[in-house]
Amino acid sequence: QCILEMMIAAPDTLSVTVFFMLVLITEHPEVEEKMMEEIQAVVGNRDIQHDDMPKLKVVENFILESMRYQPVVDLVMRKALQDDVIDGYPVKKGTNIIINLGRMHKLEFFP
């Protein structure tokens, strides 16, 4: 069942991730220019090789930042390991807490 779910979900999540990366590139052409400059400096006119990847820091940072800013799955659940208070609300140990990462990573919350 897990393998079936991965095979069904992977193409969809990959396409959604690439879509949002392309949207971000169109919104930030200066980042696209930096990535292109880096790729040209590292790779030049040859095909990219696996060994090139660690050298493409601007590209890597763009990928990681776009996935952080627009995650495909933006809700995660965690279990409280001890009694706590969150934003004035008491939370008992063992309570399932749903965290909306997609909203937390928006600029209106963390400029």
C-alpha positions as CSV (number, residue, x, y, z in Angstrom):
1,Q,0.0,0.0,0.0
2,C,2.8,2.4,0.9
3,I,4.6,1.8,-2.4
4,L,1.4,2.2,-4.3
5,E,0.7,5.6,-2.6
6,M,4.2,6.8,-3.3
7,M,4.0,5.9,-7.0
8,I,0.6,7.6,-7.3
9,A,1.5,10.7,-5.2
10,A,5.1,11.3,-6.4
11,P,4.3,12.6,-9.9
12,D,1.7,14.9,-8.6
13,T,3.8,16.4,-5.8
14,L,6.8,16.8,-8.1
15,S,4.7,18.6,-10.7
16,V,3.2,20.9,-8.1
17,T,6.6,21.7,-6.7
18,V,8.1,22.5,-10.1
19,F,5.0,24.6,-10.9
20,F,5.6,26.8,-7.8
21,M,9.3,27.0,-8.6
22,L,8.5,28.3,-12.0
23,V,6.0,30.8,-10.5
24,L,8.7,32.0,-8.1
25,I,11.3,32.4,-10.9
26,T,8.9,34.6,-12.9
27,E,8.3,36.7,-9.7
28,H,12.0,37.1,-9.0
29,P,13.9,37.4,-12.3
30,E,17.0,38.6,-10.4
31,V,17.2,35.1,-8.7
32,E,16.9,33.5,-12.1
33,E,19.8,35.6,-13.4
34,K,22.0,34.6,-10.4
35,M,21.1,30.9,-11.0
36,M,21.9,31.1,-14.7
37,E,25.2,32.9,-14.0
38,E,26.2,30.2,-11.5
39,I,25.2,27.3,-13.8
40,Q,27.3,28.9,-16.6
41,A,30.3,29.4,-14.3
42,V,30.1,25.8,-12.9
43,V,28.9,23.9,-16.0
44,G,29.7,26.0,-19.0
45,N,28.6,24.5,-22.3
46,R,28.8,20.8,-21.2
47,D,26.1,18.6,-19.8
48,I,25.6,18.9,-16.1
49,Q,27.2,16.1,-14.0
50,H,26.4,14.7,-10.6
51,D,29.6,16.2,-9.2
52,D,28.4,19.7,-10.2
53,M,25.5,19.7,-7.8
54,P,27.3,20.6,-4.6
55,K,28.9,23.6,-6.4
56,L,25.5,25.0,-7.4
57,K,24.7,26.7,-4.1
58,V,22.4,29.4,-5.5
59,V,20.3,26.8,-7.3
60,E,20.2,24.6,-4.2
61,N,19.1,27.5,-2.0
62,F,16.4,28.4,-4.5
63,I,15.1,24.9,-4.5
64,L,15.1,24.6,-0.7
65,E,13.6,28.1,-0.2
66,S,10.8,27.5,-2.8
67,M,9.9,24.2,-1.1
68,R,9.9,25.9,2.3
69,Y,7.8,28.8,1.1
70,Q,5.3,26.7,-0.8
71,P,5.4,23.1,0.5
72,V,3.3,20.5,-1.3
73,V,2.1,19.1,2.0
74,D,1.8,22.1,4.3
75,L,0.1,20.4,7.3
76,V,2.0,18.3,9.7
77,M,0.9,16.7,12.9
78,R,3.0,16.4,16.0
79,K,2.2,14.9,19.4
80,A,2.8,17.0,22.6
81,L,5.5,15.2,24.6
82,Q,4.6,17.0,27.8
83,D,1.9,19.3,29.2
84,D,2.4,22.8,27.8
85,V,0.7,26.1,27.0
86,I,0.6,27.4,23.4
87,D,-0.5,31.0,22.8
88,G,-2.5,30.9,26.1
89,Y,-4.1,27.5,25.4
90,P,-3.3,24.6,27.7
91,V,-2.1,21.5,25.8
92,K,-2.1,18.1,27.5
93,K,0.7,15.6,27.0
94,G,-0.2,13.2,24.1
95,T,-2.4,15.8,22.3
96,N,-2.1,15.8,18.5
97,I,-1.2,19.2,17.3
98,I,-1.7,20.2,13.6
99,I,0.9,22.7,12.4
100,N,0.2,24.7,9.2
101,L,3.7,25.2,7.8
102,G,2.3,26.8,4.6
103,R,0.8,29.7,6.6
104,M,3.7,30.0,9.0
105,H,6.2,30.5,6.2
106,K,4.3,33.4,4.7
107,L,5.8,36.9,5.0
108,E,2.9,38.4,7.0
109,F,3.9,36.2,9.9
110,F,7.7,36.2,9.6
111,P,8.8,39.3,7.6
